[in-house]
Amino acid sequence: MKLEVLYFAWLRERIGHPRETVDTQAETVSALITELRAREDRYDLAFSDLDAVRVAVDQDLCDFDTPLAGAREVAFFPPMTGG
């Protein structure tokens, strides 16, 4: 399946671009992260500390075990802070 993957803040800086279309066989967000980490060192570095990464599937915040069936977009970003 093809997914639009978006990267925000320091994830975008480490990976080097804000978005990409990914052709994946991943069934969950966690499996997608595993595929991305295997691509290049910059992806591995970006996803090396998952406690510092949040994810949304089709603009809904979710967990890493969320299924990707039917998804169109996955976004990765650091935890949100308020003030």
C-alpha positions as CSV (number, residue, x, y, z in Angstrom):
1,M,0.0,0.0,0.0
2,K,1.1,3.6,-0.5
3,L,1.1,6.0,2.4
4,E,1.9,9.6,2.7
5,V,4.3,9.9,5.6
6,L,4.9,13.3,7.2
7,Y,7.7,14.4,9.5
8,F,7.6,17.4,11.8
9,A,10.1,19.4,13.8
10,W,13.4,17.6,14.6
11,L,12.2,14.4,12.9
12,R,12.0,16.4,9.6
13,E,15.5,17.8,10.3
14,R,17.1,14.4,10.9
15,I,15.4,12.7,8.0
16,G,16.0,15.6,5.6
17,H,12.5,16.2,4.2
18,P,9.0,17.0,5.4
19,R,7.1,14.3,3.6
20,E,7.3,11.3,1.3
21,T,5.2,8.7,-0.3
22,V,6.1,5.2,1.0
23,D,5.2,1.9,-0.6
24,T,4.9,-0.4,2.4
25,Q,3.7,-3.8,3.5
26,A,3.6,-2.8,7.1
27,E,0.4,-3.7,9.0
28,T,1.0,-1.4,12.0
29,V,2.7,1.9,12.7
30,S,5.4,-0.1,14.6
31,A,6.1,-2.2,11.5
32,L,6.3,0.9,9.4
33,I,8.8,2.4,11.7
34,T,10.9,-0.8,11.5
35,E,10.8,-0.5,7.7
36,L,11.8,3.1,7.8
37,R,14.7,2.5,10.2
38,A,16.1,-0.1,7.9
39,R,16.3,2.3,5.0
40,E,19.2,4.5,6.1
41,D,21.1,5.7,9.2
42,R,19.2,9.0,9.3
43,Y,15.9,7.2,9.7
44,D,17.4,4.9,12.3
45,L,18.6,8.0,14.2
46,A,15.2,9.8,13.9
47,F,13.3,6.8,15.4
48,S,16.0,5.7,17.9
49,D,14.0,7.0,20.9
50,L,10.3,6.2,20.4
51,D,9.5,7.8,23.8
52,A,10.2,11.1,22.1
53,V,7.9,10.4,19.1
54,R,4.2,10.7,18.7
55,V,2.1,9.5,15.7
56,A,-1.1,10.3,14.0
57,V,-2.8,8.1,11.4
58,D,-5.2,10.0,9.1
59,Q,-4.9,13.0,11.5
60,D,-6.0,11.0,14.6
61,L,-3.5,10.6,17.4
62,C,-2.8,6.9,18.0
63,D,-0.4,4.3,19.4
64,F,2.4,2.4,17.6
65,D,0.3,-0.7,17.5
66,T,-2.4,1.0,15.4
67,P,-3.3,-0.9,12.2
68,L,-2.6,0.8,8.9
69,A,-5.2,-1.0,6.8
70,G,-7.1,1.7,4.9
71,A,-4.8,4.5,6.1
72,R,-3.8,7.2,3.7
73,E,-1.4,9.3,5.9
74,V,0.9,8.8,8.8
75,A,2.5,11.8,10.6
76,F,5.4,11.6,13.1
77,F,6.2,14.5,15.5
78,P,7.7,15.1,18.9
79,P,5.4,15.3,22.0
80,M,3.3,18.5,22.1
81,T,3.9,21.0,24.8
82,G,1.7,23.9,25.8
83,G,2.1,27.1,27.6
